[in-house]
Amino acid sequence: MSDKLTAGLVAAVAVVPCVLLCGLGPAATLVAAGSLLAWIGGPLVLTLIFLVAALGWLIWRNVRRDNNDRNQLGK
């Protein structure tokens, strides 16, 4: 076996878990939390959480847009 191939394989074995943990960590955490909530409360709980989050995001976006409009008028 070539040393270059062995070094590449050893490097891949060392790097892949770090990449998976950093790249998939937030998604895996959200999936685990969502699964736990669905298991405990059923899909209604997840639906309510999603609707409240979407409504909060829309309100936040409108407030920021209004503030930006006011700032543009003052210039």
C-alpha positions in Angstrom: 0.0 0.0 0.0 1.3 3.4 -0.9 2.1 5.9 1.9 0.2 8.6 0.1 -3.0 6.5 0.1 -2.6 5.6 3.7 -2.0 9.2 4.8 -5.1 10.2 2.9 -7.2 7.5 4.5 -5.9 8.3 8.0 -6.6 12.0 7.4 -10.1 11.3 6.2 -10.9 9.1 9.2 -9.7 11.9 11.5 -11.6 14.8 9.6 -14.9 13.2 8.7 -16.3 13.0 12.3 -15.4 16.6 12.9 -17.1 17.8 9.7 -20.2 15.8 10.5 -20.4 17.0 14.0 -19.9 20.7 13.1 -22.0 20.6 9.9 -24.9 18.4 11.1 -24.8 19.3 14.8 -27.5 22.1 14.7 -29.8 20.2 12.4 -29.4 17.0 14.4 -30.2 19.0 17.6 -33.3 20.5 16.1 -34.5 17.2 14.8 -34.0 15.6 18.2 -35.9 18.4 20.0 -38.7 18.3 17.4 -39.0 14.5 17.7 -39.2 14.7 21.5 -41.9 17.4 21.4 -43.9 15.4 18.8 -43.6 12.3 20.9 -44.7 14.1 24.1 -47.4 16.4 22.8 -48.3 15.2 19.4 -48.1 17.2 16.1 -50.3 19.9 17.5 -47.5 21.2 19.8 -45.1 21.4 16.8 -47.7 23.2 14.7 -48.4 25.8 17.4 -44.6 26.4 17.9 -44.2 26.8 14.2 -47.1 29.2 13.9 -45.9 31.3 16.9 -42.4 31.4 15.4 -43.7 32.4 12.0 -45.9 35.1 13.5 -43.0 36.5 15.5 -40.7 36.6 12.5 -43.3 38.5 10.5 -43.8 41.0 13.3 -40.1 41.4 13.7 -39.7 41.9 9.9 -42.4 44.6 9.8 -40.9 46.5 12.7 -37.5 46.5 11.1 -39.0 47.6 7.8 -40.9 50.4 9.5 -37.8 51.6 11.3 -35.8 51.5 8.1 -38.5 53.5 6.3 -38.4 56.1 9.1 -34.6 56.3 8.9 -34.8 56.8 5.1 -37.3 59.7 5.5 -35.1 61.5 8.0 -32.1 61.7 5.6 
